[in-house]
Each structure stands twice: as C-alpha cells, then as structure tokens.
C-alpha cells in the first residue's frame, strides 16, 4: 500500500502544468511587420463591415426574417471570431509578447475553434434555407420560421460550446514535462497536445472527431442540399426561373467556397507535401481571417435586397441632414 503522502509525491513528479507556453510562429521571417500592418487593416475592415451589416439587419424591419437571422448569426460569429484571434495575434508578435499564460492559452484555443465551428454550421443552416426555398417553395414560410431557425442556431451554439469544453478539458489533464514551444501563431490543438508527455490518444480521437464535425459533415450536407436543388431546378421548365433561383444561391455558394476551400486545400497540402513552417503558418492565418473580412461585402454586393436597403437608408439620412441644415 502506498501512503497518501507518497501518492501525492508520485503525482507531482509525473504531472507538470507549465505556467506559460511560448508561441513560436512567424519566426525568422523577413519583412514580417508589413504582414502585421496588413492584419491590422484586415481587422479594422472586418469590424466595420460586419458591424455595418449587423446594424443594417437590426434597423430594417423587412430583414427581421428567418433568412436574415442566419445572416446576422454569420456576421456576429465573423466579428467575434476575428476579435478572438487578430488582436491577440498582433499583441503577441508585433510587440513580441510570445509567452502566454497556461489558462489564457486554453481560452484562446477554445474561442478561435468555437467561432470557426459556428461559422461552418451557420453556412449549413443557410444551405438548408436555400434548399427549402427552392425545393419546397409553397411550404417555405411554414417550415422556415423564426422559432425553427432560432432553435437550430441555438443548438449549434450550445453543442459547439460543449464540444470544445470537452476538448479543453482533455488538454487540461495532460502533463507538459518537456518543451513549452507551440509552433503556431495561436494555441492550436494539434501542436499543443503533442507537447504532452503522457498518453494523448484520447486527444487525437477528439480532435479527429471535431475535424469531421466542423469540416467534413458540413461540406457533405451542403453538397447534398445543392444536388437536391440542382435536381429540383432541372425539373423546372422555364430557364428564367432557374436563373432567378440560382441567383438567390450565388452569395451562399461564394461564402461556402471562401470558407471551406482554403481549409480543405491547407489540410490536404499539409498531409500530402512538405510545407515550410512559416509558409504553413501564413497560409493558416489567412485561412482564419479572410472569410470574416469578405463575407459582409460579398453578401451586401451580391444581394439585391441589401443593396436596395442601403440605398434607401442613405437617401433617408441625406434628406434628414438637408432638413436639419435648413
């Protein structure tokens, strides 16, 4: 029998929780400060674009519909995801504060992955909206209701919160008795759990399952929805009706391409070829930040309803300004 003091001593010698981790991304890269300036510009434009879209949806009553609830959710997660990643990234590397406290590192990981996963499933919800609108147009307003969409989005937020809480909880049980250098620009899951000295099989399994949930299943569901949409449109006699229906899907297809294509290409490239660490980190960072930058502008420029609402608001504000001057 081992005494209680002996057991405690044994535990303390085998379990090590570092006070801080060191983020080793963007090391020995020439002219990297120009990239940081670019990231700062990207973040400012991302905030302005998404806040403008959020305020537009709130102000215009015709946008208080299930469809624009989904758009609002996407803009909100884009804004939150960029805020979770870019300011900390700039603070870490631009001001050379590469050491990050253990608890802050796990929080950083949680929020970056959480908002990315919510973005992914929001695009699935958009695909569902388009699927019902085109395949079941007469039943659209009875199926796609505010309570139904609200419940779907709420489920995504709750499920992803629980999923990434489990991921972080499993990381918290690991012992980091060796290196504390994370070779990435943020506290990424893979580089972090691989630093552990004890068994990481469960972490690998959870990471793989979440990869399937975040990337593979959403892509599959979106692909299936558009196959069904294509079949439904092929049965439509009028070419003009097909074109009009496809136009309503254009914005969503561009958003899906911008979000998923870089992720798929990056993951395939990492598995199939050798990529220099710095090139991989630059590519990965752009994959995380560019969709949130482009989404509000793509949705605004490619959606006639939004452009019309912006023009009306601008004319109204101009008339108010002229009236106040007089």
DRENVO-286118 format. One line per 10 residues: their letters; for each residue y, z, x of C-alpha. Coordinates in steps of 0.001 Angstrom, whole numbers, plus 500000, padded with zeros to 6 digits. Example, Ala and Ser with C-alpha at 12.3 -4.5 7.8 and 13.67 -1.06 7.14 Angstrom:
! residues 2
AS) 495500,507800,512300; 498940,507140,513670
! end
This chain:
! residues 326
XXXXXXXXXX) 500000,500000,500000; 503481,499099,501263; 506178,501703,500708; 509296,500884,498725; 511463,501033,501873; 509018,498750,503677; 509069,496243,500845; 512878,496257,500830; 512980,495677,504591; 510460,492818,504281
XXXXXXXXXX) 512544,491203,501515; 515756,491499,503504; 514194,489854,506564; 512857,486888,504606; 515655,486302,502094; 519001,485124,503510; 522027,484237,501409; 524848,482825,503588; 528392,483949,502962; 529665,480368,503265
XXXXXXXXXX) 528493,476768,503550; 530132,474085,505698; 530844,470679,504135; 530195,468102,506844; 531307,464942,505014; 533871,462452,506363; 533250,463473,509981; 534477,461302,512871; 535880,458619,510580; 538933,456683,511883
XXXXXXXXXX) 541985,456490,509607; 540311,458731,507022; 543664,460205,505976; 544501,456891,504308; 541428,457376,502141; 542645,460855,501181; 546009,459358,500161; 544096,456819,498065; 542108,459641,496407; 545350,461477,495618
XXXXXXXXXX) 546742,458327,493986; 543467,457812,492065; 543568,461372,490732; 547191,461103,489548; 546499,457808,487734; 543238,459195,486293; 545056,462211,484851; 547895,460106,483424; 545529,457524,481914; 543135,459977,480299
XXXXXXXXXX) 545834,462387,479090; 547680,459426,477518; 544507,458288,475726; 543749,461834,474546; 547285,462330,473209; 547219,458907,471508; 543986,459756,469668; 545446,463106,468600; 548753,461626,467386; 547483,458559,465487
XXXXXXXXXX) 545735,459577,462260; 543818,456295,461981; 541968,457335,465152; 540626,460506,463547; 537255,458830,463033; 533720,459363,464431; 534130,456406,466810; 537256,457862,468395; 535694,461309,468560; 533322,459727,471094
XXXXXXXXXX) 536197,458042,472947; 538063,461373,473005; 534981,463099,474430; 534645,460448,477157; 538318,460739,478158; 538040,464540,478191; 534953,464535,480423; 536533,461916,482713; 539572,464156,483090; 537544,467328,483641
XXXXXXXXXX) 535072,465634,486000; 537850,464251,488214; 539619,467621,488197; 536401,469376,489199; 535868,467019,492150; 539004,465434,493635; 541432,468376,494129; 538728,470428,495872; 537696,467407,497947; 541295,466905,499128
XXXXXXXXXX) 541747,470613,499818; 538505,470667,501835; 539011,467627,504045; 542731,466861,504049; 543610,470445,505013; 540386,470970,506989; 539079,473888,504892; 535460,472862,505172; 533932,476295,504700; 533180,477084,501068
XXXXXXXXXX) 532033,480444,499733; 528409,480534,498518; 529265,481258,494863; 532061,478664,494849; 529631,476076,496247; 527181,476619,493373; 530026,476460,490837; 531292,473246,492455; 527825,471700,492144; 527476,472797,488522
XXXXXXXXXX) 530749,471315,487268; 530502,467996,489146; 526984,467334,487836; 527694,468747,484385; 530665,466494,483613; 528901,463472,485114; 525904,464027,482844; 528097,464471,479755; 529816,461161,480606; 526407,459485,480796
XXXXXXXXXX) 525278,460728,477388; 528664,460022,475806; 528071,456357,476686; 524681,456646,474925; 526457,458013,471838; 528842,455037,471982; 525844,452697,472099; 524415,454457,469026; 527740,453928,467221; 527724,450179,468006
XXXXXXXXXX) 524010,449903,467094; 524568,451367,463614; 527801,449378,463087; 526126,446022,463801; 522539,446562,462687; 523291,448650,459556; 526911,447773,458645; 526594,448747,454961; 525285,452223,455853; 527607,452792,458834
XXXXXXXXXX) 530031,455181,457112; 527201,457231,455586; 525283,457537,458896; 528054,457773,461500; 530054,460685,460125; 532284,463229,461845; 529745,466077,461414; 526916,463878,462744; 528837,462729,465833; 530233,466233,466353
XXXXXXXXXX) 526690,467653,466292; 525434,465020,468748; 528263,465654,471209; 527932,469432,470861; 524192,469176,471562; 524909,467188,474746; 527386,469822,475988; 525032,472735,475229; 521904,471040,476597; 523605,469983,479833
XXXXXXXXXX) 525084,473460,480279; 521592,474975,480025; 520005,472299,482252; 522447,472740,485118; 522459,476512,484730; 518706,476311,485424; 519359,474064,488447; 521906,476507,489875; 519659,479479,489087; 516796,477906,491040
XXXXXXXXXX) 519108,477300,494008; 520205,480930,493895; 516610,482077,494536; 516378,480175,497838; 516692,481658,501306; 519011,479819,503713; 517999,481131,507110; 518853,478008,509135; 521745,475567,509031; 524601,476012,506557
XXXXXXXXXX) 525998,472480,507064; 525870,470322,503907; 526087,466676,504963; 528088,465514,501976; 531609,465638,500548; 530679,468251,497924; 527887,470758,497303; 525299,468148,496351; 521935,469356,495054; 519617,467487,497439
XXXXXXXXXX) 521405,468245,500731; 521829,471859,499623; 518258,472789,498637; 516866,471004,501712; 518641,473616,503870; 516411,476353,502441; 513601,477914,504474; 511249,478807,501616; 509369,476589,499129; 511671,474059,497396
XXXXXXXXXX) 509040,472246,495309; 510485,473543,492035; 513994,472466,493066; 512714,468967,493836; 510966,468745,490451; 514025,469945,488533; 516264,467547,490484; 513927,464643,489707; 513710,465556,486002; 517511,465791,485742
XXXXXXXXXX) 517836,462428,487527; 515593,460939,484802; 517631,462677,482070; 521052,461712,483471; 520391,458159,484658; 517084,456637,483525; 516816,457734,479874; 520467,456898,479022; 520117,453439,480606; 516873,452846,478697
XXXXXXXXXX) 518382,453921,475356; 521488,451768,475897; 519312,448777,476837; 517134,449259,473729; 520224,449537,471493; 521622,446243,472817; 518261,444496,472466; 518294,445544,468795; 521934,444406,468493; 521029,441014,470018
XXXXXXXXXX) 518139,440582,467561; 520404,441508,464627; 523116,439059,465772; 520571,436251,466270; 519789,436501,462557; 523456,436109,461659; 524217,432586,460535; 527901,432468,461436; 528866,432048,465091; 532273,433523,464329
XXXXXXXXXX) 530671,436725,463010; 528548,437010,466163; 531611,436634,468369; 533550,439220,466363; 530646,441678,466600; 530278,441106,470344; 533988,441756,470872; 533545,445244,469450; 530912,445891,472167; 532878,444483,475112
XXXXXXXXXX) 534658,447711,476057; 531451,449724,475894; 529487,447225,477997; 532187,447278,480697; 532226,451100,480686; 528419,451187,480997; 528497,448689,483880; 531203,450593,485773; 529437,453942,485334; 525759,453072,485822
XXXXXXXXXX) 525732,450052,488164; 527201,451862,491227; 524834,454813,490652; 521781,452555,490431; 522806,450452,493459; 523601,453566,495519; 520256,455221,494750; 518270,452037,495449; 520175,451413,498687; 519573,454962,499933
XXXXXXXXXX) 515832,454671,499226; 515349,451096,500487; 517656,450850,503510; 519184,452948,506241; 522829,453595,505457; 525128,455394,507853; 526020,458860,506569; 529760,458138,506394; 529210,454838,504550; 526920,456605,502085
XXXXXXXXXX) 529480,459373,501530; 532369,456931,500951; 530251,454912,498533; 529075,458030,496704; 532594,459443,496381; 533889,456155,494924; 530943,456099,492511; 532005,459516,491212; 535746,458856,490838; 536319,455176,489969
XXXXXXXXXX) 534786,455167,486430; 537074,458006,485315; 540051,456050,486699; 539212,452771,484947; 537747,453950,481629; 541015,454698,479748; 542621,451414,480861; 539566,449330,480009; 539271,450903,476584; 543012,450504,475968
XXXXXXXXXX) 543305,446893,477134; 540060,445684,475531; 540505,447396,472137; 542972,445745,469772; 543326,448876,467613; 544502,450933,470589; 546961,448277,471788; 548413,447975,468281; 548797,451767,468008; 550555,451912,471403
XXXXXXXXXX) 552991,449160,470358; 553763,450976,467078; 554363,454287,468864; 556575,452601,471444; 558673,450886,468727; 558935,454133,466768; 560047,456106,469839; 562544,453380,470720; 564035,453478,467213; 564283,457281,467387
XXXXXX) 566036,457073,470775; 568516,454491,469456; 569162,456606,466342; 569807,459775,468399; 572280,457893,470639; 574288,456847,467618
! end
